[in-house]
Amino acid sequence: MSMLKQSRILAHRFKGQALKASAWPQLMRNGLMYSMMQITGRDFHPSKPLVLMVEPSSRCNLSCPLCATGAGEIKRDPSEMDFDLFKKMIDAYSSHIIYILLFNQGEPFLNRDFLNFASYSHDQGIYTITSTNGHYIRNEDEAGEIIRSGLDEIIISLDGLTADTYSKYRIGGDFNRVIAGIRNLVQVKERLKSFTPIIELQMLLTAHTEAQLPQVREFGKRLGVDIVSVKTLQLLDTERDLGFLPRGKELRRYENEGEKLRVSGSRRNRCGRLYYSMNINSDGSIVPCCFDKKGKYVFGNIANGGIIEAWTGDKFRAFRKRILQNRTAINICTNCTEGSDHIYFGKWYIS
């Protein structure tokens, strides 16, 4: 049955891409440009981005210690993206945007217009995904609003299978409230006979959760979610935060390099993300990717210009060239998982 569930989910995802016929020329062009870059080592800038990560809110209700927001390391002013600004952006670029990831450093549901973001994107034929700490599915009415918004996928973070374990990382969170929210969403989704949103329960592998790894799949099955995933932990500081890492080295995304840790896997001077996606923070600033948590490399702002202008502009092109020359010299790239196969420990489709 899990194979059937997986097939249905993959078919739904493919349908979301295949029906976006207007984006296929850009998809092929961007793929060609990236291939030429790999072969020649030269920058061939892609025509248009196909995937956007848009941050509805930079605020959060929790204080997770290894999150840049929770740890108070993000210095830009906390804000929510303006819905009119979001609509203006979608109206201008919806023809070639296939996916939109409606999350980044904050909790999306703290933006009161968040579900309007999802429904507006859905109406434009864009596949929508969000990630949440799950504290704002407080009743069946709120669950119904999420389902009716047209959101395609929702990732709910549950970093621990007991209240005690959960509280070790999700500082300020309420384990029982998240569990109740998941049940609300599952029950209303079944009642409405809706295939979406696909519900993914995600657990981080930490020193506190590694002992619960054998139980997580069955835990998700009992809740009725569609997918259970276990993700390796990203450290903010690879020297300071070692105590959060699981003991089992096979459960980490890091490997030893002398006396220091580095992300395992290839560290070649290339980055596929820069050839199909870009990030837009809640204040409208445009940055290369989600690893630029503090907004060090700002290429523009959607309030003052378009994303294409930033995408093809001198700053973004110069950044791509720096990647080709020496990726490890760029500070946001040192903790990046591009080229690593250790981001997820496991992902299971639940029947």
Secondary structure, DSSP 8 states (H G I E B T S, - for coil): -HHHHHHHHHHHHHHHHHT-GGGHHHHHHHHHHHHHHHHH-S----SS-SEEEE-SBS--S---TTSTTTTT---S---B--HHHHHHHHHHHTTT--EEE--SSS-GGGSTTHHHHHHHHHHTT-EEEEEE-S-S--SHHHHHHHHHTT--EEEEE---SSHHHHHHHSTT--HHHHHHHHHHHHHHHHHTT---SEEEEEEEE-TTTGGGHHHHHHHHHHHT-SEEEEEE---SSTTTTGGGS-S-GGG-SEEEETTEEEE-S---S--GGGGTEEEE-TTSEEESSTT-TT--S--EETTTS-HHHHHTSHHHHHHHHHHHHHGGGSGGGTT--TT-S-SEEEEEE--
